[in-house]
Amino acid sequence: MSGAGRTVALGVDALIDEREVHLRSLGPRLRALPHVAGGAVGGDGSISLLLRSSTLVEAALTAARTLRTQPATSIALQVPAKRVLLVDDSVTTRTLERSILEAADSKS
């Protein structure tokens, strides 16, 4: 992939499929996502987000420069918190499901 005047390699575990798709606009609410170029609707109705390779390359190069300039002791790995949207009209059910999810999270 190329971007920002540089060429970079991208490692993937596996190439699952290759398709020709029609790129569709995301609309005003999702247009602000910097790495997403648009979406495509599959034959089965599934929606795929298409990534903008130029911004991915720029972000990777920026991250690489940042990591190179900081001493190893100052780099802290931050794991984002897991988030789950739990929707149910019963308070009792929500409370029970929340306690199950919290117990499962504390075990991992």
LOTISE-802564 format. One line per field, with one value per atom (N, C-alpha, C, CB): x, y, z; atom name; residue number from 1; chain. Coordinates in steps of 0.001 Angstrom, whole numbers, plus 500000, padded with zeros to 6 digits. Glycine has a CB too. Layout:
N
xx	X;...
yy	Y;...
zz	Z;...
site	CA;...
pos	NUM;...
unit	A;...
***
This chain:
108
xx	500844;500000;500891;499039;500425;501183;500322;501695;501008;500349;501379;499229;501121;502018;503412;502098;503467;504743;505599;505502;505033;505790;505007;506098;505704;505079;505316;505643;504272;504377;503761;503681;504162;503598;502586;504717;501561;500511;500428;499131;500567;500490;499080;501483;498589;497263;497390;496230;496488;496504;496037;495632;494972;494432;493588;493591;493610;492727;491498;493429;490372;489161;488443;488234;488352;487578;487999;486066;487711;487966;486720;489251;486216;484974;485057;483771;484323;484127;482862;484031;482952;481803;481584;482007;480406;480062;480169;478620;481086;481306;480146;482641;479581;478472;478883;477205;478342;478619;478022;478053;478663;478186;477158;479334;477014;476090;476798;474952;476116;476765;477278;475810;476631;477062;478338;475972;478534;479713;480807;479316;480569;481551;482813;480944;482706;483855;484848;483368;484535;485465;486640;484761;487844;488955;489433;490083;489318;489870;488830;490485;487581;486522;486136;485283;486284;485980;484493;486794;483849;482436;481992;482169;480877;480330;479868;479180;479611;479100;478104;480251;477034;476021;476252;474571;476405;476638;475365;477265;475514;474364;473422;474831;473953;473121;472570;473918;472834;472349;473323;471084;474459;475447;476126;476499;476551;477185;478664;476502;479508;480946;481437;481682;482292;482928;484225;483183;484484;485686;486652;485353;487878;488877;489599;489879;490012;490769;492248;490386;492922;494299;495249;494774;495020;495951;495998;495551;494860;494871;495408;493473;495219;495793;497314;495291;497861;499316;499842;499711;499183;499616;499573;498738;498509;498386;499470;496993;499768;500810;502177;500829;502455;503749;503880;503929;502794;502806;503037;501480;502360;502535;503962;501535;504526;505905;506889;506273;506678;507567;507442;507244;506231;506002;506684;504496;506555;507169;508690;506685;509240;510699;511277;511093;510529;511072;510913;510408;510051;509850;510730;508368;511288;512042;511106;512746;511626;510809;510122;511670;510723;510125;508911;511152;508780;507645;506444;508060;506603;505488;504658;505997;503436;502545;501503;501865;501347;500327;498987;500643;498080;496758;495776;496353;495144;494142;492792;494183;492077;490783;489804;490206;488965;487977;486967;487263;486530;485512;484184;485441;483404;482112;481026;482107;479923;478778;477541;478660;476708;475428;474390;475028;473829;472868;471499;473270;470562;469239;468189;468981;467389;466274;465317;466749;464024;463060;462858;461726;463486;463363;464623;463111;464444;465577;466233;465122;465439;465973;466854;464827;466386;467155;468446;466327;468383;469588;470608;469231;470139;471032;471690;470270;470916;471453;472483;470319;472153;473080;474352;472402;474222;475398;476315;474984;475747;476587;477270;475747;476606;477224;478383;476185;478174;479236;480416;478691;480140;481216;482002;480650;481328;482020;482893;481010;482398;483172;484389;482289;484232;485337;486426;484827;486032;487025;487844;486336;487317;488038;489062;487066;488865;489803;490972;489102
yy	498838;500000;501227;499997;502297;503539;504675;503861;505627;506814;507697;506457;508965;509938;509856;509716;509517;509461;508263;510685;507272;506086;504840;506107;503747;502451;501597;501761;500938;500092;498727;500756;497744;496404;496211;495311;495463;495203;493698;495801;493228;491794;491401;491405;490325;489797;488314;490050;487789;486361;485533;486070;485996;485242;486165;484029;485915;486617;485735;486915;486220;485414;485432;485900;486597;486713;487965;486742;487992;489168;489401;488986;490623;490941;492309;490877;492481;493813;494355;493789;495562;496146;497574;496115;498053;499440;500228;499559;501190;502003;502968;502772;502979;503878;504826;503079;506013;507016;506569;508400;506979;506591;507538;506491;508702;509665;510602;508959;511653;512706;512251;513831;511317;510919;510104;510125;509301;508435;508957;507051;510055;510622;511077;511789;511358;511860;510757;512555;509505;508418;508497;507021;508756;509040;507853;509561;506647;505486;504737;504545;505185;504486;505298;504247;504678;505359;505294;504756;504215;504056;502659;504336;502260;500943;500262;501045;498978;498200;497199;497488;496963;495993;494729;496552;493602;492326;491747;491341;490705;490033;489443;488948;489077;488508;489574;487493;490858;491955;492403;491560;491729;492127;493432;491008;494197;495485;495379;496629;495860;495870;497301;495014;497643;498954;498846;499479;499798;499801;500823;500111;500395;501248;502116;500404;503284;504232;503961;505741;503371;502931;504098;502149;505243;506367;506827;507539;506907;507340;506256;507742;504985;503899;503951;502531;504200;504296;505479;504435;506632;507813;507562;509019;506914;506631;505655;506063;504641;503675;504343;502511;505206;505899;506853;506671;507539;508441;507654;509232;506520;505690;505163;504519;504769;504255;505343;503711;506566;507677;507968;508949;507937;508213;507163;508257;505900;504827;504885;503474;505312;505395;506530;505573;507620;508789;508717;510033;507840;507733;506630;507461;506846;505766;504606;506276;503408;502208;502229;500958;502847;502858;503770;503292;504734;505658;505196;507026;504110;503612;502671;502885;503052;502215;501604;503035;500302;499645;499838;498130;500442;500666;499790;502155;498884;498011;498677;496571;498947;499598;498688;499997;499311;498556;497935;499464;496724;496066;496744;494523;496947;497598;496727;499003;496627;495861;496710;494488;496798;497492;496444;498267;496564;495607;496270;495096;495707;496305;495276;496819;495621;494783;495673;493556;495420;496281;495875;496250;494787;494342;494709;492818;495446;495842;494607;496809;493643;492423;491669;491518;491534;490833;491571;490675;492892;493680;493524;495154;493555;493421;492050;493656;491009;489653;489510;488629;489993;489897;490702;490387;491867;492670;491928;494024;491306;490588;489387;490126;488713;487595;488094;486870;489196;489747;490245;490883;490894;491376;490215;492249;489126;487961;487317;486937;487241;486656;487530;486483;488849;489761;489673;491188;489457;489382;488093;489478;487073;485809;485866;484687;486805;486870;487760;487348
zz	500000;500000;500000;501207;499377;499375;499902;497965;500484;500991;501641;501980;501677;502287;501665;503803;500379;499682;500034;499958;500731;501131;500761;502649;500621;500387;501619;499100;502078;503260;502961;504481;503744;503629;504754;503684;504466;505441;505628;504986;506853;507133;507538;508233;506963;507311;507600;506167;508407;508713;507529;509924;506870;505736;504873;506220;503571;502648;502486;501254;502961;502988;501653;504075;501039;499812;499063;500112;497797;496973;496129;496073;496152;495435;494798;496378;493713;493150;493781;491570;494333;495024;494545;496557;494799;494500;495802;493871;495848;497039;497222;496942;498429;498739;499859;499137;499814;500843;502173;500430;503266;504590;505173;505522;504615;505175;506132;505879;506565;507350;508716;507544;509359;510711;510700;511392;509686;509650;508729;509216;508074;507154;507877;506398;509157;509920;510302;511176;510047;510359;509394;510270;509882;508987;508165;509770;508670;507979;507148;508979;507150;506425;505193;507338;504022;502769;502430;501638;502813;502492;502858;501002;502289;502579;501310;503568;501423;500307;500861;499527;500113;500506;499693;500294;500395;499725;499163;500674;498381;497778;498808;496852;499973;501034;501977;501826;501674;502508;503573;503156;503689;504687;504261;504889;505245;504981;505326;505795;504432;504653;504625;503596;505588;505573;504796;507014;503924;503097;503660;501608;503891;504523;503504;505286;503935;503111;503369;503440;502398;502602;502867;501394;502258;502442;503895;501541;504566;505962;506882;506401;506506;507303;507256;506800;506062;505915;506715;504427;506601;507350;508859;506993;509346;510774;511230;511091;510416;510772;510820;509774;509846;509837;511024;508523;511358;512514;513802;512601;513937;515132;515211;515132;514075;514064;514474;512668;513970;514355;515840;513538;516363;517784;518646;518094;518263;519043;518983;518546;517831;517705;518529;516252;518697;519384;520896;518872;521402;522845;523410;523175;524592;525236;525564;526523;525530;525755;527116;525638;528113;529451;529531;530479;528605;528691;527883;528224;527129;526323;527190;525027;527438;528234;527305;529380;527386;526577;527262;526375;526554;527105;526361;527018;527082;526499;526711;527129;525624;525793;526536;524429;527330;528085;527120;529122;527457;526642;526929;526935;525865;526038;525435;525395;526148;525680;525892;526418;524863;525005;525369;523688;526551;527057;527080;528466;526328;526216;526622;524773;527586;528001;528771;528865;528658;529345;530807;528615;531239;532622;533405;532683;534484;535326;535925;536447;536335;536940;535945;537431;534723;533694;533391;532414;533269;533005;534124;532828;535370;536513;536527;537817;536252;536218;535098;536035;533907;532775;533037;531485;533664;533976;534943;534569;535974;536941;536290;538144;535359;534639;533790;533753;533063;532219;533047;531362;534172;535041;535629;536167;536000;536547;535478;537102;534251;533159;532844;531899;532924;532643;533702;532546;534953;536026;535945;537391;535298;535136;534018;534871;533069;531927;532189;530694
site	N;CA;C;CB;N;CA;C;CB;N;CA;C;CB;N;CA;C;CB;N;CA;C;CB;N;CA;C;CB;N;CA;C;CB;N;CA;C;CB;N;CA;C;CB;N;CA;C;CB;N;CA;C;CB;N;CA;C;CB;N;CA;C;CB;N;CA;C;CB;N;CA;C;CB;N;CA;C;CB;N;CA;C;CB;N;CA;C;CB;N;CA;C;CB;N;CA;C;CB;N;CA;C;CB;N;CA;C;CB;N;CA;C;CB;N;CA;C;CB;N;CA;C;CB;N;CA;C;CB;N;CA;C;CB;N;CA;C;CB;N;CA;C;CB;N;CA;C;CB;N;CA;C;CB;N;CA;C;CB;N;CA;C;CB;N;CA;C;CB;N;CA;C;CB;N;CA;C;CB;N;CA;C;CB;N;CA;C;CB;N;CA;C;CB;N;CA;C;CB;N;CA;C;CB;N;CA;C;CB;N;CA;C;CB;N;CA;C;CB;N;CA;C;CB;N;CA;C;CB;N;CA;C;CB;N;CA;C;CB;N;CA;C;CB;N;CA;C;CB;N;CA;C;CB;N;CA;C;CB;N;CA;C;CB;N;CA;C;CB;N;CA;C;CB;N;CA;C;CB;N;CA;C;CB;N;CA;C;CB;N;CA;C;CB;N;CA;C;CB;N;CA;C;CB;N;CA;C;CB;N;CA;C;CB;N;CA;C;CB;N;CA;C;CB;N;CA;C;CB;N;CA;C;CB;N;CA;C;CB;N;CA;C;CB;N;CA;C;CB;N;CA;C;CB;N;CA;C;CB;N;CA;C;CB;N;CA;C;CB;N;CA;C;CB;N;CA;C;CB;N;CA;C;CB;N;CA;C;CB;N;CA;C;CB;N;CA;C;CB;N;CA;C;CB;N;CA;C;CB;N;CA;C;CB;N;CA;C;CB;N;CA;C;CB;N;CA;C;CB;N;CA;C;CB;N;CA;C;CB;N;CA;C;CB;N;CA;C;CB;N;CA;C;CB;N;CA;C;CB;N;CA;C;CB;N;CA;C;CB;N;CA;C;CB;N;CA;C;CB;N;CA;C;CB;N;CA;C;CB;N;CA;C;CB;N;CA;C;CB;N;CA;C;CB;N;CA;C;CB;N;CA;C;CB;N;CA;C;CB;N;CA;C;CB;N;CA;C;CB;N;CA;C;CB;N;CA;C;CB
pos	1;1;1;1;2;2;2;2;3;3;3;3;4;4;4;4;5;5;5;5;6;6;6;6;7;7;7;7;8;8;8;8;9;9;9;9;10;10;10;10;11;11;11;11;12;12;12;12;13;13;13;13;14;14;14;14;15;15;15;15;16;16;16;16;17;17;17;17;18;18;18;18;19;19;19;19;20;20;20;20;21;21;21;21;22;22;22;22;23;23;23;23;24;24;24;24;25;25;25;25;26;26;26;26;27;27;27;27;28;28;28;28;29;29;29;29;30;30;30;30;31;31;31;31;32;32;32;32;33;33;33;33;34;34;34;34;35;35;35;35;36;36;36;36;37;37;37;37;38;38;38;38;39;39;39;39;40;40;40;40;41;41;41;41;42;42;42;42;43;43;43;43;44;44;44;44;45;45;45;45;46;46;46;46;47;47;47;47;48;48;48;48;49;49;49;49;50;50;50;50;51;51;51;51;52;52;52;52;53;53;53;53;54;54;54;54;55;55;55;55;56;56;56;56;57;57;57;57;58;58;58;58;59;59;59;59;60;60;60;60;61;61;61;61;62;62;62;62;63;63;63;63;64;64;64;64;65;65;65;65;66;66;66;66;67;67;67;67;68;68;68;68;69;69;69;69;70;70;70;70;71;71;71;71;72;72;72;72;73;73;73;73;74;74;74;74;75;75;75;75;76;76;76;76;77;77;77;77;78;78;78;78;79;79;79;79;80;80;80;80;81;81;81;81;82;82;82;82;83;83;83;83;84;84;84;84;85;85;85;85;86;86;86;86;87;87;87;87;88;88;88;88;89;89;89;89;90;90;90;90;91;91;91;91;92;92;92;92;93;93;93;93;94;94;94;94;95;95;95;95;96;96;96;96;97;97;97;97;98;98;98;98;99;99;99;99;100;100;100;100;101;101;101;101;102;102;102;102;103;103;103;103;104;104;104;104;105;105;105;105;106;106;106;106;107;107;107;107;108;108;108;108
unit	A;A;A;A;A;A;A;A;A;A;A;A;A;A;A;A;A;A;A;A;A;A;A;A;A;A;A;A;A;A;A;A;A;A;A;A;A;A;A;A;A;A;A;A;A;A;A;A;A;A;A;A;A;A;A;A;A;A;A;A;A;A;A;A;A;A;A;A;A;A;A;A;A;A;A;A;A;A;A;A;A;A;A;A;A;A;A;A;A;A;A;A;A;A;A;A;A;A;A;A;A;A;A;A;A;A;A;A;A;A;A;A;A;A;A;A;A;A;A;A;A;A;A;A;A;A;A;A;A;A;A;A;A;A;A;A;A;A;A;A;A;A;A;A;A;A;A;A;A;A;A;A;A;A;A;A;A;A;A;A;A;A;A;A;A;A;A;A;A;A;A;A;A;A;A;A;A;A;A;A;A;A;A;A;A;A;A;A;A;A;A;A;A;A;A;A;A;A;A;A;A;A;A;A;A;A;A;A;A;A;A;A;A;A;A;A;A;A;A;A;A;A;A;A;A;A;A;A;A;A;A;A;A;A;A;A;A;A;A;A;A;A;A;A;A;A;A;A;A;A;A;A;A;A;A;A;A;A;A;A;A;A;A;A;A;A;A;A;A;A;A;A;A;A;A;A;A;A;A;A;A;A;A;A;A;A;A;A;A;A;A;A;A;A;A;A;A;A;A;A;A;A;A;A;A;A;A;A;A;A;A;A;A;A;A;A;A;A;A;A;A;A;A;A;A;A;A;A;A;A;A;A;A;A;A;A;A;A;A;A;A;A;A;A;A;A;A;A;A;A;A;A;A;A;A;A;A;A;A;A;A;A;A;A;A;A;A;A;A;A;A;A;A;A;A;A;A;A;A;A;A;A;A;A;A;A;A;A;A;A;A;A;A;A;A;A;A;A;A;A;A;A;A;A;A;A;A;A;A;A;A;A;A;A;A;A;A;A;A;A;A;A;A;A;A;A;A;A;A;A;A;A
***
